[in-house]
């Protein structure tokens, strides 16, 4: 998947800086939050740290940060519940965002764990 992104960007004339920005568009804070949560669920060892870091790197290579953020927001809102949050439970776009995140997480798990 990563090579497809690289080849597509190269074919469209994007520069090396654009490519680096695309492959690293997740803020450090978002990566750290993911790693902390992953380690809380899987253990606090150095090996788990390495695997969790690998996982967010793979997710970042598959899913643009904007899409990741949208899916995380929907998941967060679904936990809140209530009448005003019903749109997050029934909107197809919300389901699609979560499905894309789940696919990226599954691929990352296969590679890293």
N, C-alpha and C positions, 0 to 999 in steps of 0.2 A: 504494500500500500504506500509506504513511504517513497519508494522509487517512482511510483506513478505520479505523486505530487511533484517530485523533483523534475521529472521529465516534462510534465505539463508546464511547470513554471519556466523551465528552460526554453521550451518550444514557443512560449508566448513572449519571449524576450525579457523576462524579468531578470534583474541583476542579482548578483550573489547576496547583496544586502537584503533585497526583497525576499529571497528564499530563506535566509536566516531568520528574518522577522516572522515569516509564515510558520516555520518549524519551531519557533520559540515565542509564540504570542501569549503564553500563559505567564501571568505575573508570578514572581517568586513566592509571594504570599499565598497564592492559590495552590501552587505546587506543594508548599510546606503544609498547608491545611490538609490536603489530600494525604500526604505522607503520614502526618500525625494520626489522622483517622484510620488509615490503613494499618498502622502499627498498633493502634489501640485494639483493633480487631484480630490481628494476627500474631502479636507478640512484640516484645521490646528488644529483640536481638539485632546485632549488626547485619546478619543475613536478611532479616525481615526488612530492615531499613533499605538495603540494596534492592530487594524485590519490589518494595513499595515505590521507590524512586524510579525503578524501571517501568513500573505500571503507569505512573502518571506521564512519563516520557512517551510511552506508547500511545496512551490516550491522546496526548497533545499532538502526536504525529497524525492521528486519524481524524480528530474532531477539533475544529477551530474553537478558540477560547470563547467566542461569543455564543456558540452552540452549547458548549459545556456549561457556561454560566446560565443560559436559559433553562437547561435541563435541571440543574441544581436548584434554581429558583422554583421551578414547578414542584420538584420533590419536597422542598421546604414548605411551600404553600399547602401542599396536600397533607402534610403533617399537622398543620394548624387546624384544618377543618372549618366547619361553619358554613352558613349560607353564602356569605360573600366569597368564599373560596371555591364554590361549586364549579366555576368556570375552569379551574385548574384540574378538576376531576373529570370533566366531560369534553373538553376541547380536543379535537383531533390533532391540532398543532402541538398541544402539550404532550399528548401520547407519542407523537412522532419524535419530539425532542428527547423524551425519556428513552424511547426505543433506540435512538442513535447512540445515546450515552451507554446504554446497556450493551449494545453490540461492541462499542469501543472497549468497555471494561472486560467483556468476555475475551476479546482478542488479546488484550493486555495480560489477562490472567493466564491464557495459554502460553504466551511468550515468557512471562516473568515468574510465574509460580509453577 
